[in-house]
Amino acid sequence: MSARPAAIAFIFALVVVDVIAMGVVIPVLPKLVESFEGGDTARAAAVYGVFGTAWAVMQFFSMPLLGALSDRFGRRPVILVSCFGLGLDYFLMALAPNLAWLFVGRVISGITAASVSTAFAYIADVTPPEKRAAAFGIVGAGFGLGFTLGPALGGVLGGIDPRLPFWVAGCLALANACYGWFVLPESLPKEKRAAFAWKRANPVGSLRLLRSHRELTGLAAVLFLMQLAHVVFPAVTVLYMGYRFGWGETAVGFVLAAVGVASMVVQGGLIRPVVKRLGERRALVAGLVFGTAGMAIYGAAPTGWLFLAGIPVMALWGLGGPSAQSLMSRRVEPSEQGQLQGATSAMQAITGMIGPTLFTQVFAHSIAKDGAAHVPGMAFFVGAAMLAVGAAIAWRVTRDAR
């Protein structure tokens, strides 16, 4: 295997292992917070919300910084240091004696997990422009695989000991870092690196790059709407499925696993032939149209079976993200790829801060007994509207793209 395929394989493994490590703690972290709060579920929910916001805030500030550092010093050192730091941080959380230390660990996790943006910059470095959508799709499949395996593994391990998933997550992250130490070459030559500047490294400064080109600005708006609409899933899906269909934890777990498998099929197997046949512009718009339809099916489904029928439709939304990222990467210089990925990741962090409150409030009002209308799927309809607007913007701003 040549250096480039080995390196791309590592980036895929990096994403899979990092997402598994994050997913492993999902089933147990709220319960651990609850145990520190003496079993007070209401109080634990409020505290856990603070944890989530703190994590998103650290992502917002760290992703542009790591992107700018990778533009200056190369992708390899940033990725490896982040991997080692993430592994050690999981050990810190496993040993946390109280809520304060657990919160510190979660804050550090928000910083070290921000290396994903650098991983996308690495892909842009080593992949020709015409093949980037497929490469980004493979990495997207890694996200699907990680989120399919992680929570399931965490649930099993958490049943043995609530702190065991943290130890396993730390070992996975450190093993990934050690693997990368031996197989990951540098992707950004010294002559293509950019001088470090705080205006590029801070979130506001990094976002200025997105205003440097009309199409880039429009595509950034599309990606923002996609990222914001996606927040509906972690925000309300579990509550929605329980409220509307009466599904318990086991059923929800199987449904989420099915969603992950469908996502992997699309991201890993369909993006390359679809982009080759349609081009990145049409693949982006098609993905957004399928996403709009999938959201509408989820929101309107009166039965669980119809909800399940929306999974393959929703999965085809996965055509959009890699196509948008590829189109955006074409519009910046090699020395700006890290800054670009940091900026798009900063946008995602912003959606992570505002999306949960937005969608949970919409869901709460849509099922309120004293509300004017009872529309349980309203949060999904809002997401569908966002994607429909995104499709219209994408079609307009990419008129000169293939």
N, C-alpha and C positions, 0 to 999 in steps of 0.2 A: 504493500500500500504506500502510495506516495505521501509526501508531507501534507499536501493540501487536503486530500480525502481524510487522512488521519486527524488533521486539525478540525475539519468540519464535523467529523464523528465525535471529537471531544466536545465541541460546542453543543452538539445535540445531547451528549451525555451530561454536560454541565447543566443544561436547562432541565432535563428530565430529573436528575438527582436533586437539583435545587428545588424544583417544584414538588417532588416527592417529599423532600425534607420539610418544606413549608406545609404541605398537605397532611403529613403525618401528625402534626401537632394540632390541626384544626379540631378534631373531635375531643381533645383533652384540655386544651388551653382554657376554654371557658369554665370547665369543671374545676381546673386547678385554681382559677381566680375565685370561683365560688367557695372552694374549700378555705381559702384565705379569708373570705368574708363570713365565715361561720355558717355557711349553708344558706345565706340570704340571697335568693335567686334574683330578686328585683335589684338589690344593691350590686350584685355581681354583673348584671346586664349593663348597668350604668357604667361601672368601672371598665368592663370589657369594651364598651364603646369608646372610652378614652384611650384604651390600648390601641384600638384600630385607627383612631384619628392620629395618634402619635406616630404610628408606623407609617401612615400615608404622608405625614408632614416630613418625616426623615427621608422618605423616598423622593419627595418633591425637591428637597435641597441637595440630596446626595447624588442623584442620577446625573444632573448636569455637571456637577463637580467631577465625578468619576469619568464622564465622557470627555471633558476637557483635559483631565490628567492623561487619559489614554491617547488623546490627540498629540500630547506633548511627549510622553514617555513610552508610548506603545501600549498595545492591548494586553499583551501577556502579563506584565507585572500587576496591572490593575485587576485582571481576572483572578490571578492566583492569590494575591493578597486578600481579595474579597472572599474567595473560597475558604482559605484558612481561617479568616476572621469569623465567617458564618459558622464554621464547625465549632470553634471555641465558644462562640456565643451560645449555641445550643447546650453545651455543657454547663455554661453559667446558669441558664434557665433551669436545667435539670437539678442543679444544686441550690437554686434560689430558696432561702429560708423564710422569706416573707414577700409580701406583695410589692414592696418597693424594689427589691432586687429583680423580681420578675419583670417589672416595668422597665428597669434599666436594660435588661436583656432584650426586651421587645424593641426598645429604641435602637439598640445596637444592630439588631436584626434588620431594621428598616434601612440602615446604612449599608450593611454588608450585602444584603440581597439586591442592592441597586446595580450590581455588576451585570445584570441581564441586558441593560442598555448597551454596555460595552461588548457583550457577546453579539448583539445585532450589528454593531459597527464592525466587528471582526468578519462577520459574514459578508458585509458590503465590501470589505477590503479584498477578500480572496475569491469573490465570485464576479464573473462578467455581468454587466448591467442586464443583458437579456436573460440571464439565468437567476437573477436575484429573487424574483417572486417565488420560484420553485424552492430555492434554498430557504427563504423566510418561511415558506410553507412547511418544510421539514422541521424547522425549529418550532413552529406552531404546533406540529404534531407532538413534539416533545412536551409541550405544555399540556396537551390533552392526555398524553400517557401519564404524566406526573400527577395530574389532578384526578385521574382514574384510580391509580394505585395508592397514592398517598393517604387520602382519608380512610380508605379501606384498611390499609396496614395500620394506621394510627388507631383505628377503632379496636382492632385485635390486640395490639400491644397495650393500649390503654386499659383493656380489660384485665391485663396481668398486673400492671402498675402504672398509675397515671403519669409517672415521670419517665418511664421506659421509652416512649416515643421521642423524647428530647435526646436521650442518649443515642438512639438509633439514628436520628436526624444528624446529630453531630458527627457520628462515625461516617455516615454517607458523604457529608460535605468534605470532611478531611480526606477521605479516600479519593474523592473526585479531584481535590487539589493535588494530591500526590500523583495521580494519573496524569493530570495536566502538566505537572512539572517535567515529565519525561517525554510527552508526545506533542505538546503545544508549541509550535514555533511562533515567532513574532510575525504579525501580518502587515504592520505599517512600517515601511522603510524610513530610515532617519531623514532622508531628503524630502519626504512628504509630510513630516510632522510640523505642527504649528506651535509657536511659542505660547506658553501658558499665560492666560490673562483672566483676571477675576471677572471681567465683564462677560466673558464667555462661559465661566464656570458657575456663576450664580444663576438661579432659575430665570429671573427676568432677562438677564443678558443672553442666556441661551435661547430663550423664546424669540429674541429679536431676529435670529437667523430665519425663523419661519416667515418673516415679513420681507425677506430679501428678494423674493420672486413671486409674481402674481399667482402662478400655478401652485407654488409651494405653500403660499398662504391659504389658498382654497383647499388644497389637499390636507393641510393641517386642520382646517375646520371640519372636514369630513372625518378625519381620524378622531378628533375630539368628540364628535357626535357618536361615533361608533364606540369609543371607550366609555362614554357616559351611559349609553344605552345598555352596554354589557353589565354595568353595575346592578341592573335589576335582578340578575340571577343570584349573586351572593346575598343581595339585600332582602329579597322577599320570596324566592322560589320555594324554599322549604316550608315557610309559613303558608304560602299560597296552596301548595299541594296538600298540606294537612287540613287546611280550612275547607277547600273546595272539594277534594276527593277523599278525605279521611285517611290518607296514607300515613303510616307510621314510619319510624326510623329505617326499618329494613327495606320497605318498599321505596322510600326516598333514596336510600343508598344504591339500590339496583337501577333506579331511573337515572341517577347522576352518573353511574358507571356506563349506562347505555349512551348518555350524552357524550361522555368522554370518548367512547369507542367511535361513535359517528364522527366526532370532530377529528379524530386521528385519521380515519379513512379519507376524509376530505382534504385535510392539510397535508397528509403524507402521500396520498395517491392520486388525487384529482387535480391539484393545482397546476402541475407541470403540463399535462395534456390540455387542460382548459385554457391556460394562458397561451400556449403555443397555437391553439386554434382560434381563440377570440382576441388575443392581445390583452395587455394589462388594463387598458381603459375599460373595455367591455367586461372583463372578469371582475373588476372592481364594482362596476354598476350592477352586474348580475348578482354578485354577492350581497350587495345592499338590498336589492329587490327581494331576494330569498330571505334575508334577515327580517325585512318588513313583514313578509308573509308569515314567517315562522312565529314572530312575536304576536301577530294578530291571531294565529291559531291557538297559541298558548293562552292568550287572554280571553278568547271566545269559547274555548272548549268546555262544553257542559259536562263531559264525562272524562274519566281518566284515559280511556282508549283513544279518544280524539286528541287529548294532550300528547299521548305517546306518538300519534301519527305526525305531530309537528316536529319531532326530533330530527328526522332526516332533512326536512325542509330547513330547519334552523341551522343544521350543520353546514349547509351550503353557504351560509353567511361567511364561513371561513375562507371563501375565495377572495373576500374583500380586503382583509387586513394585510396579507403578504403583497397583494397587488398595489395597495396604497403605499406601503413602505418602500417597495421597489421603485415606484414612480417618484417618490420623494427623494430617494437616495441618488437618483440620476441628476437632480437639480442642485447638488452641492459638490464641492471639491473633495478629493480624497482626505485632505487634512481637516475637513469639517464633518466627516462621517460620525465621529464620536460625539461632537456637539449636537448634530442632528438627532442622534438616538437619545442623547441626554434630554434634549428639548421635548421630543415626543413622549419620553417616559415621564418628564415633569408634568406634561399635560395629563397623562394617565393618573399620576398622583393627585392632581387637582380633582379629577373625576372621582377618585377614591375618597376624597374629603367631602365632596358635596353630594355625590350620588346616593350613598346609603340613606341620608336624611331625606332627600327628595323622594326616593321610591318608597321608603317605609311610611312616610307621611301620606303619600298618595294611596298606598294600600290601606292604611288605617282608615282614612276618610271614605274609601270606596266600600268598606264593609261595616262602617259605623251604623248602629241600629237607628240612630236619630238622623242619619244622613238623608239628603234629598233623593239620592239614587243609590241603588245597591248594585255595583258593578265590580265584582271581585278582581276581574282581570284588568282593571284600569291602568295599573302600573305597566303592564305589558303593552297596552295600547299607546301609552306615552312613549315607551321605547320604540314602538313601531313608527310613530310619527317622527321621532328623531332620525331613524334610519331612512325614512322616505325623503326627508329634507336633505340628508347626506347624499342620497342617490342623485337628486336634482343638482346639487352643487357639484358633485363629482363629474357628472356628464357635461356640465358647462365649463368647468375650469380645465378639463383635459381634452378639449377639442383638438389640440395639436398633437396629442399623444397617440401611440398605437394601442 
